[in-house]
Amino acid sequence: MKPETVEDLEIRLLLEGIHHIYGYDFREYAQSSIKRRLTHWLAESEFGTFSEAQSRLLRERSLFEDLLRTITVNVTEMFRDPAFFKSVREQVVPFLKTYPFVKIWHAGCATGEEAYSMAILLNEEGMVGRYRIYATDINETVLDKAEEGVMPLAQMQRFTRNYQQSGGAASFANYYSARHDHAILNPSLKQDIVFSPHNLATDAAFGEMNMVLCRNVMIYFKHSLKERCLQLFDDSLRAGGFLCLGLKETLATKEINATYEELAPPLRIYRKRYLTQAETR
Ligand SMILES: C[S@@+](CC[C@H](N)C(=O)[O-])C[C@H]1O[C@@H](n2cnc3c(N)ncnc32)[C@H](O)[C@@H]1O
């Protein structure tokens, strides 16, 4: 094993301190990715080393929040991976429709595009008033943006293409109004979405979900934290519920893997099996 460099040691101590003081646990994030982000933050800051930055970071919450914004990758888009949303529309929604009411959790929702896409899709499939979406993220700055539902107009061309490729048949322009260089999503889209802070590294499960989406979040985590998240999702999901991961992610543990069947293999949509009587005994 290579000896730890001074910088690696400084990072490890900083992450320990952050966990201790603020309760945010980044110790289980993939090391290369977190190091890259922290180094980028340091280069833009007034500090020369992490040791120099540490005492201020642990004392000034606003400085820590600035760092938090850099640590988390918040890239997202409406109807990201259109084939995934097409499969949700065609293969998942028919099951969801068999329930009078469904609960859906978007874990790591960033600025909300994924949750708004789901609301549009469910409304189009005749489920208005029959669902509640819980959209959560560790980063409260992105959650504030998500609640606003305002995005750069320049992105709308790409989002319209995604929407059409995902099987959307309406005019995407119906879902927002343009003001200057911004698109304001129709406020009615957020009426059944609850945005709230939730930290996958430290917080508890949400109960009785019919569907959990955690896409492009766990790629930044170490194996142990991925396992924690998958257990959390499993605890949240009802039997027959759906778990959706990012296209580069899989069910990490054999144990959990056995509880799910893969509905649409390349699209990472899994369905939680109903236990047989023998298994429940
Ligand atoms: C790349 S975005 C994914 C957004 C969306 N799910 C998608 O696929 O387009 C990753 C999000 O995960 C959030 N995140 C990172 N660590 C988290 C944690 N421990 N708990 C909850 N959210 C976390 C980040 O703040 C970020 O908004």
The ligand as an SDF file (V2000), in Angstrom:
LIG
                    3D

 27 29  0  0  0  0  0  0  0  0999 V2000
  -25.6520   14.1690  -10.4130 C   0  0  0  0  0  0  0  0  0  0  0  0
  -26.9670   14.6380   -9.3600 S   0  0  0  0  0  0  0  0  0  0  0  0
  -28.2220   13.4960   -9.8780 C   0  0  0  0  0  0  0  0  0  0  0  0
  -29.5460   14.2010  -10.1320 C   0  0  0  0  0  0  0  0  0  0  0  0
  -30.6440   13.3000  -10.7210 C   0  0  0  0  0  0  0  0  0  0  0  0
  -30.9210   12.1730   -9.8660 N   0  0  0  0  0  0  0  0  0  0  0  0
  -30.2850   12.8550  -12.1130 C   0  0  0  0  0  0  0  0  0  0  0  0
  -29.9310   11.7000  -12.3110 O   0  0  0  0  0  0  0  0  0  0  0  0
  -30.3410   13.6790  -13.0250 O   0  0  0  0  0  0  0  0  0  0  0  0
  -26.4270   13.9420   -7.8000 C   0  0  0  0  0  0  0  0  0  0  0  0
  -27.1450   14.5450   -6.5910 C   0  0  0  0  0  0  0  0  0  0  0  0
  -26.8940   13.7180   -5.4460 O   0  0  0  0  0  0  0  0  0  0  0  0
  -26.8270   14.5670   -4.3230 C   0  0  0  0  0  0  0  0  0  0  0  0
  -26.1410   13.8880   -3.2100 N   0  0  0  0  0  0  0  0  0  0  0  0
  -24.8060   13.6770   -3.0580 C   0  0  0  0  0  0  0  0  0  0  0  0
  -24.5760   13.0900   -1.8740 N   0  0  0  0  0  0  0  0  0  0  0  0
  -25.7840   12.9040   -1.2830 C   0  0  0  0  0  0  0  0  0  0  0  0
  -26.2000   12.3500   -0.0410 C   0  0  0  0  0  0  0  0  0  0  0  0
  -25.3150   11.8550    0.8310 N   0  0  0  0  0  0  0  0  0  0  0  0
  -27.5230   12.3460    0.2500 N   0  0  0  0  0  0  0  0  0  0  0  0
  -28.4310   12.8570   -0.6210 C   0  0  0  0  0  0  0  0  0  0  0  0
  -28.1010   13.4150   -1.8070 N   0  0  0  0  0  0  0  0  0  0  0  0
  -26.7910   13.4170   -2.1330 C   0  0  0  0  0  0  0  0  0  0  0  0
  -26.0710   15.7660   -4.8360 C   0  0  0  0  0  0  0  0  0  0  0  0
  -26.2650   16.9170   -4.0160 O   0  0  0  0  0  0  0  0  0  0  0  0
  -26.6430   15.9320   -6.2350 C   0  0  0  0  0  0  0  0  0  0  0  0
  -27.6690   16.8700   -6.2760 O   0  0  0  0  0  0  0  0  0  0  0  0
  1  2  1  0
  2  3  1  0
  2 10  1  0
  3  4  1  0
  4  5  1  0
  5  6  1  0
  5  7  1  0
  7  8  2  0
  7  9  1  0
 10 11  1  0
 11 12  1  0
 11 26  1  0
 12 13  1  0
 13 14  1  0
 13 24  1  0
 14 15  1  0
 14 23  1  0
 15 16  2  0
 16 17  1  0
 17 18  1  0
 17 23  2  0
 18 19  1  0
 18 20  2  0
 20 21  1  0
 21 22  2  0
 22 23  1  0
 24 25  1  0
 24 26  1  0
 26 27  1  0
M  CHG  2   2   1   9  -1
M  END
$$$$
